[in-house]
Amino acid sequence: MTKTKTGKPRASTGSKKRTSKSTSKRATAATVSLEEMPIQDVWVEYKKTGTEQLRNRLMTQYLDLVRYTAERMHMRLPGEVDVEDLMSAGLFGLMDAIDAFDLERGVKFETYCTQRIRGAIFDELRAMDWVPRLVRSRTAKVERARKALEMQLGRKATEKEIRERLAVDSSEFEKLKKDSRPVGVVSLNRKWFETDSSKDVREIDVIKDKRQENPLSELQRKDLKVLITKGLSRAERLIIVLYYYEQMTMKEIGITLDLSESRVSQMHSSILARLKAQMQHREKEV
């Protein structure tokens, strides 16, 4: 102990350090005791106090159930569904199961918890689904009728038999059939195939743009045009270009070239005959 200027005793620095060390030791001991506490005692204590620390201890204890359930369900889902999203939804189901679990019922928590986790994941999948639930319900109705008829008849059911089984008219059945057609959504960021490099090829990287012209085809077309029109005069080339590329009639070409329509037609027939004979000689080259 030391004295201040007023004469009052003051705790020494060493005493403060000892106090802080003892406090941290007690906190560490409390943490260790919580981790080492039997899970049944943790349940009893949580139902009494409901502290967040005890709930986190229970969440950690049963986290493997969430991972196992999410991975099992992910195996039957499309590749664009992320297993991490399923696990996130399953954690909310685990949290609700911990809060709602009744110790006095004598039910094993793992059995009760798995159903709540699956339900939470199914709710997340329904929220992610862009197709309305009514459409899904109508689709399932048609499929149940189809399968029941096929099992009963031992063959593929016709649309008329399915319609009679559902007891609907033709217009209503067309709506049901339209809703039951499989429609899928594919993520453009989904992996297409793996490569030797660290970057995988995605769907968006291999989509063909039909609006873009093929440079090779365009070059071949121009070369063929030059080859065909190489031996023609200026007037003959104009007739071919105006007729086949500009979609002009014989009369319009005659007005443009100051020729009669019959003369243009005669020249056109002569050009085609010469080109046909020329292409026969160059068939291998082409």
Secondary structure, 3 states (H helix, E strand, C coil): CEECCCCCEECCHHHHHHHHHHHHHHHHHHHHHHHHCCHHHHHHHHHHHCCHHHHHHHHHHCHHHHHHHHHHHHCCCCCCCCHHHHHHHHHHHHHHHHHHCCHHHCCCHHHHHHHHHHHHHHHHHHHHCCCCHHHHHHHHHHHHHHHHHHHHHCCCCCHHHHHHHHCCCHHHHHHHHHHCCCCCCCCCCCEEECCCCCCCEEHHHCCCCCCCCCHHHHHHHHHHHHHHCCCCCHHHHHHHHHHHHCCCCHHHHHHHHCCCHHHHHHHHHHHHHHHHHHHHHCCCCC
